[in-house]
Amino acid sequence: ALATLKLFQILINRDVKKDILKEVIRAEAHGELSSRQLRLVESVPRDIGVYYLFNKEGDLIYLGSSRNMQASVNAHFTGDSRPGLNLRKETREVRYERTGSEFMALLKTHLELLANRPVHNKPIQTPGRPDQNHITVKGTEIPLEGRQLLLIDKGRQEGERSAVWVQDKVVKGMGYYQLNHQINNIHILENLLTPITETEGTLEVLLDFLDAKPILKVIEL
């Protein structure tokens, strides 16, 4: 059972277009927001992660990242702005994914916005940066050109870390690994991490975050 659960978690992590969740929502959604669904909204954890709002057809209509998902979801359901009211009226289900790391939550949100373009999210705007040749981690500048780097941050649970793989200024993959894994092997990495195929603006998002906040460490491969 544990192995099945871990396999399902891997499938969810790689389900960038949220096809699995959409099918589940279509099967469950009936009529107005039910008390069961309201309880689900209230049970969204106060954790770092990405949350998803679906309509009754099971379409993803909004997604966002937050350091406190419960507070952010509650804000959507209590706001009185016109967009907020429309979103609340259309929402029939809420799902979430813990990321353990604000860095991972932000990247995951950007990639899933590229893949899904939910109707209630604002269009993605990624203004170019003049300098994309290095990252700054804990005050140290690390060149990107011609190098393979793993950007390591917190995981979702004890004994786990998150990793983002950058190869020669291209973000190649992201995911999680157990501390006992030999992550300096490229072939192991390719199995552990979810490949990133849509890279529009991804490096800029990564660089902007690292300019403002630290991660745990960087490993050169």
JOTAMO-V132085 format. One record per residue. SS is DSSP state (H for helix, E for strand, C for the rest). PHI is phi as a letter, one per 30 degrees, with the letter a starting at -180 (NA if undefined). Layout:
{{SS	PHI} {SS	PHI}}
This chain:
{{C	NA} {H	d} {H	d} {H	d} {H	d} {H	d} {H	d} {H	d} {H	d} {H	d} {H	d} {H	d} {H	d} {H	d} {C	d} {C	d} {C	d} {C	i} {H	d} {H	d} {H	d} {H	d} {H	d} {H	d} {H	d} {H	e} {H	d} {H	c} {C	d} {C	b} {C	i} {C	d} {C	d} {C	d} {H	d} {H	d} {H	d} {H	d} {H	d} {H	d} {H	e} {H	d} {C	c} {C	e} {C	d} {C	d} {C	c} {C	d} {E	l} {E	b} {E	c} {E	b} {E	c} {E	b} {C	c} {C	d} {C	d} {C	i} {C	d} {E	d} {E	c} {E	a} {E	b} {E	a} {E	c} {E	a} {C	d} {C	b} {H	d} {H	d} {H	d} {H	d} {H	d} {H	d} {H	d} {H	d} {H	c} {H	b} {C	d} {C	c} {C	d} {H	e} {H	d} {H	d} {H	d} {H	d} {H	d} {H	d} {H	d} {H	d} {C	d} {C	b} {E	a} {E	b} {E	b} {E	b} {E	b} {E	d} {C	c} {C	i} {C	b} {H	d} {H	e} {H	d} {H	d} {H	d} {H	d} {H	d} {H	d} {H	e} {H	d} {H	d} {H	d} {H	d} {H	d} {H	c} {C	h} {C	e} {C	d} {C	c} {C	d} {C	d} {C	e} {C	d} {C	b} {C	b} {C	d} {C	d} {C	c} {C	d} {C	c} {C	b} {C	c} {E	a} {E	c} {E	c} {E	b} {C	h} {C	i} {E	c} {E	d} {E	b} {E	d} {C	c} {C	d} {C	i} {C	b} {E	c} {E	b} {E	c} {E	c} {E	c} {E	b} {E	d} {C	c} {C	d} {C	a} {C	d} {C	i} {E	b} {E	b} {E	c} {E	b} {E	b} {E	c} {E	c} {E	b} {C	h} {C	i} {E	b} {E	d} {E	c} {E	a} {E	a} {E	l} {E	b} {E	b} {E	d} {C	d} {C	d} {C	d} {C	d} {C	d} {C	d} {C	c} {H	e} {H	d} {H	d} {H	e} {H	d} {H	d} {H	d} {E	c} {E	d} {E	d} {C	c} {C	c} {C	c} {C	c} {C	e} {C	i} {H	d} {H	d} {H	d} {H	d} {H	d} {H	d} {H	d} {H	d} {H	d} {H	d} {H	c} {C	b} {C	d} {C	c} {C	d} {E	a} {E	b} {E	c} {E	c} {C	c}}
